[in-house]
Every structure is written in C-alpha cells, then in structure tokens.
Amino acid sequence: MPPQPPAPPVFYSFPDTSKLVDSLANFVVKAQKDAIEKRGKFTLALSGGSLPNNLKGLIGQEGVQWDKWEIFFCDERVVPLDHEDSNFRACNDAFLSHVPIPREQIHTIDESLLDDLDELSDEYEKQLISLFAEKNAARFPVFDLILLGMGPDGHTCSLFPGHELLLETDRWVAYLEDSPKPPAKRITFTYPVINHAYRVAFVVAGDSKQDMLHAVLDQPEEGLPCSRVRPAAPGLVFWFADDAAAKKANTSDAEEAQRLAKERINANSAI
Ligand SMILES: O=C(O)[C@H](O)[C@@H](O)[C@H](O)[C@H](O)COP(=O)(O)O
C-alpha cells in the first residue's frame, strides 16, 4: 500500500479560554489513555510561552496514570532550570509541580552544559535516544503527543521563519544562538521529531494571533514554521483556538477533517 498523505489539520475553536483549557485537558487525558493501553507509557513534549498556563485543566483530573508519563520539552532556553526564562520552570510552576509525575520522568537539559550548546543539544538528543531506543533502529522518536504554541511571526518550538533549522533533516535536537525571540540561545526539537509524532496539538488564543493563524492554516504554501508541522501518517495535527484567534481562519473543512481523524484513529492500532 502506498504511504498515506498527511491528514488535514483538525481544528477546534472555543468561545473562551476556560472552555479551551477544559477541552485540552480531556484531549490530553484521552491521548494518555490510548498510549498507555497500547505502549504502557505516555510520552509528551511541552512548549513554553502561553502553553503551560493552558495545561492547568489537567491538575486534579481523575483517571490519569501520572507514573506512566515521560515529559520532554519541545524547546528550551539556555538558562538554568530555576531561571524565569526556563520553559521547564514555566511548565513546572503552572502544572508539573501540581501533579505526581516522578521527577526522573521529567527530562530537562543538563545544566552543567550551558556553556557548550553543541554538547547541550547532543546530550538532550541522547536522552531522547535512550527513551525511544537506538536512533538507527527507530530513525525517529515517535511521541504520543507534542503540544505546541504559535508565535506572532508563525514560529513554533524555536523554529523561526527563514531560519536554516527549518531544513534540518538529521538531528533530532538542534541549537541556535540567534533566536529573534529572546533569549537568543536555545535548543529545539527539529521537524524529524515533530513530524513523526502520533498527535501534535497547537494551542493559540487571543486577537493578536488572528492574522497569523489565518496565514498558517490558509496559506501553507508560504512555508511558515507552523505550516510545516504535518505529521507523517498515521500522525495527526490538531488546533485548539479560542474564537478570538480563530476569527479569520477558514474553518469550512473542520467537520470533514474531524471525521477523517476519527477514521484514522479507528483504523490504526498504534494511535
Ligand atoms: O520557548 C518558547 O518561546 C516557546 O516554546 C515558543 O515556541 C512558544 O510556544 C511560542 O512563542 C508561542 O508563545 P505564546 O503562546 O506565548 O505566543
């Protein structure tokens, strides 16, 4: 059978952020249930920015097997873990410190390597390799769920418009020293990681995201970093937006994309 093409993005919008937060929590809990049933653990990657605060709906959820979660960070700023710019710290303050995930299952950067970005990104890639088996055998880590934000310029992770890292096809984790969003030094997952996940979900809210969300969804040919997120089959990409952010996006295909996604999930024993 020829490989299936990537599925169209599944788009959900909500009248306000609290409904988005509740629905996102249900979505994550469902993804963890499916993953634990099929693979015995739940691998989840988190972003920084506004995402951590939108995960608060997970705190106190019933039926969650926290001891089976393995957490990574889609991108990380090159600062100590207790620094106010750290994505680990943002996620920890908003969500991780409120749930009983064992600390050794929260995979953070090695703070002793902050002065050597090459070593730092290499070490983080090695943490991925050790969880997802040998790089050569697996070729790519396949996350159960990757949660992303969309920056005002259409960036995601630390993959910025026009940056050479958009073309990376080999490394799983890369570094940059010229991030246009401060701080300049960061490490980031690359598309080979993002585009092999079972589920990727973007979370966007607010008027200020309207034009960019429209561009990312309706003009994919522009090649903005968010538009390049197209997980290989059977992977799926979802958007959780509030109505303010969704105002200009063309959502006429939303029902059809939801139907196709359900069909793909039902037909594929891995998702
Ligand atoms: O480290 C980072 O800066 C983030 O991981 C980044 O990719 C973020 O997700 C977007 O910039 C969206 O941020 P907002 O949701 O705050 O707009």
The ligand as a Gaussian input file, in Angstrom:
#p B3LYP/6-31G(d) Opt

LIG

0 1
 O       10.272000      28.786000      24.165000
 C        9.424000      29.356000      23.541000
 O        9.492000      30.560000      23.267000
 C        8.221000      28.597000      23.101000
 O        8.299000      27.247000      23.188000
 C        7.665000      29.125000      21.797000
 O        7.768000      28.305000      20.685000
 C        6.220000      29.470000      22.069000
 O        5.449000      28.294000      22.129000
 C        5.673000      30.402000      21.031000
 O        6.487000      31.545000      21.005000
 C        4.268000      30.831000      21.337000
 O        4.270000      31.560000      22.523000
 P        2.934000      32.242000      23.035000
 O        1.961000      31.130000      23.211000
 O        3.341000      32.879000      24.329000
 O        2.562000      33.227000      21.989000

